[in-house]
Amino acid sequence: MTKKYRHLSGEDRGAIDVLIHQGHSIRSVARTLHRSPSTISRELKRNGWRPAAGDKPVIGRPRQSPAYEASRAGNLARRNRHVARRCRKLPTDKPDNALWIEVRAKLEKRWSPQQIAQYLKRTHPTEPALQASHETLYTAIYAMPKGEFKKELVALTRQKRKKREPHGRAERRGDFQDVLNIRLRPPEVEDRLVPGHWEGDLIKGKNNKSAVGTLVCRKTRFAMLVKLDGATAKDVFEGFKRAFSPLDEAMRKTLTYDRGKEMAWHGKLSESTGLTVYFCDPSSPWQRGTNENTNGLVRDFLPKGTDLSVHSQDDLDHIAWLLNTRPRQTLGWKTPAEAFAEECLKCNSPV
């Protein structure tokens, strides 16, 4: 059975007081109370016991001049326990303090707690009271008492979960033959050494009757959202061709996709854009991890079960801009827009 620690009670301290004054050793007291000797030793040290001059603190040897008093020790323990509690930077009973206001403003812009934490660190480098780690932010949000304010905060997080726990999902897509496998990609794609290597996918709307194309650059994490008239191979070909055409050739080298049948026209897409299209293994979404992560971010704006056809290309461009102007840890806290612009300037490509 797993042992559980419990604090010393008033009765325990009373027993320690009596036994120590009777000359019992620390180990003897511990055996009597069914406690660890270290528990008794810490209690004596913290709350009043002092050895007599020349009395070596050897465990198991009676103390010649104990100075431990149960009631005084209890008062000291309660005081020390209270003093040990640090004031919360984000108190649940004061959601209107300066830090809460700044945190909520960023949550409303769909920033993640980790992005907010880094922003606070850079913005207030000499003001620790206005800084908070992402774990502190998560803890503060989920520690809020039940009520409207907690519902509002949880609704501002990306996953909108009631608890912090991992979730996974399996990919169920169609399949077709005569494709280039992901293992044939050049090493520079896997290592993210140069831009121009993309990952793609579709996110579906209500009853799979509408779809939006998602494209993300592996190196810069720059995302493009593409309005599609449907989810057929022709719709995807026309939409992706339209998205890639404005880019310089150096910024469109490869595209990694899953085995969805909407990419049946991949040959035509390669001919019209110069992209070499590679396909993941069946049911292996982790092989497009960057794109899967991007899809999760996009779902914050385009929830499942909604009609995606009502969103214009301008609407999708605005959502993409919000994503591309968030700082990313993988980019040294640059934004994807900044990183993509730098790469475009290197090859004199239009941004």
N, C-alpha and C positions, 0 to 999 in steps of 0.2 A: 504494500500500500504506500502511496506517495505521502511523504511527510509534509505537513503544512505548518508554516511558522505562525505563531500567535504572540502578541505582545504580552509582556508581564502584567498581571493584574495587581490590584491592591493587596489581595491575599498573598500572592507570590512575594511581593516586596516585604510584607509583614513577616513571612517565613524566613526570608533572607536575613532580615534584621535580627531575628531571634537566633538563628543558627550561627551567623557571623559573630554575634556577641558571646555565644557559647564556645567559640573557638574552633568551629568546624572549618575545614578547608573548602576551597572553591569546588573541588571535585565531589566532596561529600554533600555540599549543598545542592549541586547539580543532580546527583543521584537521587536525593530526597525529593526534589521537585520534578524529576523526569525531564530534565533540561540538559542542553549541551553546556559543558564547562565554559565555553567561550561566551555564551549568553550571560552567565552569571558574572564572568570577568568584565564584560562590557558594561553591565549594569552597575557594578561597583565603581568602575572607573569613571563613568559618565555622571553618576548621581550621588557622589558624596564620599566614597571610600578613599582613604589615603593611608598608605602603609606607615608604620612607625619608623623613626630614624634607624637605619641599619637593618631594617627588615627587608630582605630580598624578596621580590615578588615571584616566588616559585609556586606554580600551581600544585596543589596538594598539601601545602604546608600551612598550618594554622597561622592567622594573623595575630600579632601581639597587641596591636592598638587600633582596632577597627573604628571608623567614624562614619557609620552608615545608619541613617534613620529613615524608616519606611515612608512616612508622610512627606518628609522633605524631598526624598527621592522621587515620589510620585508627582509632586509639584514641579520639580525640575524637568522631569520627562515630558509633562504636558507642555511646559513652556518651550522646551527645545523642539518638540514636534511642531509646534505652531510657528516658531521662528524659522524652521527649516523649509517651510513652504514658500517658494518664490511666487511673487505676484505674477499672474498671467498677463502676457502681453495682449492677448485677445480674450478678455474676460467674457464669459457667456452672459453675464448680467449687465454688461455695458457695451452693447453693440454700436454705440455712437462715438466711441473714442477715435482718435485720429488715425490709428493704424487700421482699425476695422473699416473706416470710411474709405481709405486708400485701397485696401484689399478688395472690398466689394466693388469699387469702381472698375478694377481690372477683371474681376470675375464677370461683370456685366459685359465686358468686351471679349468674353470667352477665352481669357488667358488661363492657363493651368496654374495650380499652386506652385509648381517648380519655377515656372516663368516669372510669376509674381515675386517669389523669394529672391531670385537673382536681380530683378528690377529694384527691389527695395534695398538690396545690398549695394548696388551701384549708385542709387539715388541718394541714399542716406549713409554714406560710409563712416561717418563719425557719430551717428546717432543709433546706438544699439536698440533703443526703445522703439524705433521705427523700422526695425528689421525682424524678420521671422523666417525660419526654415519652412520648407514645403510640408514637412511632417507636422510642424506646429500649426500650419494653416489647415491641414486635413483634420487634425485632432480637434481644433477649435470648431470647425464646421460640424463634425459629427458628434461633438460633445454638447452641442446646443440642446437645451431642453425642448421637448416637443412643442410645436407651435408654428405659427405662420412664418416667423422669421427663419426658422430652420428649414422649412419647406422651400422658401425663396432661395436660401443659400445652396441647398442640395440641387435645386433646379438649375442653378448657374454653373454647376460642375458639368464636365463633358458627358460623363456616363450616367449622371443622375441616379446613382445607386443609393439605397438606404444604408448599405454597409460597404466597407472597403474590402472587396474580395475579388480574386481573379476569375475571369470568365473566358471560356473559349467557345469556338464554333467551328463546325466542319464545313468545308466548301463542297457544294454539290453542283457540279457543272457538267455540260456535255463534253464530247470528245470528238476528234477527227484525226486523220492520218496525214502523212507527208509534211511534217513540221520539223523545224530545227529545235533540238532539245536544249534546255538551259545549260547543260554541261558543255556545250560547244561554244559558249560565249567567250570572248577574249578575256584574259586575266584582268585587264584594266577595268572591266565592267564590275567584277566582283570586288576589286580593291577601291573603287570609287576614285580613281586617280584623275580622271578627266570628265568634263561635263558632256552632255549630249546623249547619255544613256538613260533611258526612261523605263518606268514601269507603268502599266495601265490596267484598267478594270472598269466595270460598270457598277453603279449602284442602282437598284431597282426601286420603283415606286409601288403604290398600292396595287395589289393583284398582278404585279409584274407587267403592268400596262404602260409604264413610262420608265425612262432611264436617263441617267446622266453619266457621261464618260469622265473618268478621273485619270489624269496623267501626272506623274511626279518625276522630277529629275533626281537620279540616285545620289549625285554628288552634292547638289545645292538644296535639295528638298523643295525646290520650287514646284508649285502645283498649278495645273490648268484644269478647269472644269468645262466640259463640253456639252452644250445642249444638243440632244438627239431627238429626231422625230419618232424614233422607235428603238427597238433593240435588235433589229435584223442586221445581217452582215452588211447590207448596203447602207443602212443608217449609220453604223459604226465607221465604215470606210469613209463616208462623206464627212462625218463629224471630225474624225481624227485627222483627215487630210486638211480640213479647214484650220484646225488648231496648229498643226505642224508647219504649214506652208510659210507663214511669216518668218520663221526662224532660219538663221544661217545654217548651211550644211554642217558646219562644225558643231552645231547644237542639236543635230538630229542624226545620231549614229545608230542606236539600237533601241528596240522596244521589247520589254519582257512582259509576257501576258500569260494568263492561265489557259486552260483548254476549252474555254467557252466557245460555242459554235458561232457566236457573233463575230469571231475573227476569221471566219471562213474565207474572207477576201483579203487575207494577209498578204498574198502575193501582189495584188493590185496596190495595196498600201505601200509595200516596199518599192514598187516601180514608180509611184507618184511622189514619194517623199524621200527616197534614198535610205529609209530605215531598214535595218535587218531585224526581222521579228523572231524572237526566241520564245519558246513555250515551256512552262513549268511542268513538272511531273503531275499526273492526276492527283487531285485532292491534296495539294501541297501549297497552301496559301502562304506559308512562312518563307517560301522561295521568292516571294514578292513582299517582303516585310515592310519596306518603306511605303509601298502603296496601300497595304492593309492598314497601316497606322494612319495614313492620310484619309482613307475612307472613314475611319472612326471619327476623325476630326470633322469631316464634312457632314457626317450624320448629326452632329450637333445643330447644324443649320437646316439639314434636309432629313427630318426624322423618318424612320421606317413607317410604312403604312400610310404615307401621304402621297398625293398626286404631284409628281415632279414635273409634269408637263406645264404647270402654271408658271414656272420660273423661266424668265427670259434669259438670253445670253448675258445681258447686262447684270441681271441679278446674280448669275453664277460668277461673273467676273468680280463682282463686289465681294462675294463670299471668299473667292480665291485670294483676293487682295488682303482680306482680314487674316487669312491663314499665312500668307506670305510675308506679312509684316510683324509676325510674332517672333521674338528671339528664340533660338534653338540651342540647346546645350551642345548638340553634336556639331554645331557650326561655331563653337566658341562664343555663343550668345549673340552671334550676328543673326539677322533675319534672312530667310530664304531669298527675299527680294534683293537684299544687298549682295548676297553671295552670287546670285544669278546674274545681276548687273555687272559684277566684276568679271565674271567669265565671258559675258557677252562683249565687254569692252576689249578683252584680250584678243578676240577673234573678229572685232569690228562688226559685231552682229547687232541688229536693232533690238532694243530691250522691249 
